[in-house]
């Protein structure tokens, strides 16, 4: 049995104010293409479908189109989806009964009552059944109602372990778990990156040791945006399909293609690379070097630039923006900046002349400029620019 393992689509996400819609649509197009080519028996989407709990109308349209394209493949491929911490259960669950008729299975909340269990989808191949258990993102509080009084106030690990233990998992059969949590393996901590930061709990309260996943032949995880295994080969994060921060510049985004053989055999893992229209990366060097490197191929990428010139010239940001049309950040790294950093412990952002003057004015006059003053200042800066040119 083969399946695609995906997670953390974060549809609707912006990068420093830039919409990622076109890049997301491009990677989804590549996933649909790969599904037609490789014909997996299932497609797993392990949480964080949307970036926000109240997605914009446009985000719904993007996901709707992706699902429609997947559902249009004949014969049909079941799509299994769980909610992540970014998803609103109610919103993600919209039209789920209708979607099931098209073999799209959603699970958005863990069991809340005694008679409720995890959604389980059984698919069969030549070696027998494979049981897919859908465990949506949970916090300990979500399952408090299920647990005995004395266990209320438990940890993430206890809550997940409790939910899994209630299931009658047949260890003779092959079992796959979909889960969106922060898993660790003993002392081994997985690699994290900037785009997950707000989701992870400070102090590691949300950490769950993979020993709770013993019954599973494969654990398809979501939450972390870098593809990696946790402890054993068959417990994996597939990562996000696109780079959602500069800290991911070295990530190779891909669909994880899992081939599950007979019971007891290690699953086979393959990566099917995904490439957005624009890369997300860093540029570092002198202004001249960086400007020179901006070719037609590279100048539309999302770039975080660090300029190392000791001598700072006028309107560096403007010069960069003329070549790089998707500038994410602009930093200086030279003796002056390092010295100020040492003295104040703060990095000084590089501002446009007008922004710099606004801050200066605010600091000196303890108030904002009047409209008239703003107009005067803008005119002065324009004139200075013309003279400089
Ligand atoms: Mn995520």
Boltz pocket constraint, residues with backbone or C-beta under 6 A from the ligand:
constraints:
  - pocket:
      binder: B
      contacts: [[A, 8], [A, 10], [A, 47], [A, 48], [A, 84], [A, 86], [A, 195], [A, 196], [A, 199], [A, 223], [A, 224]]
      max_distance: 6.0
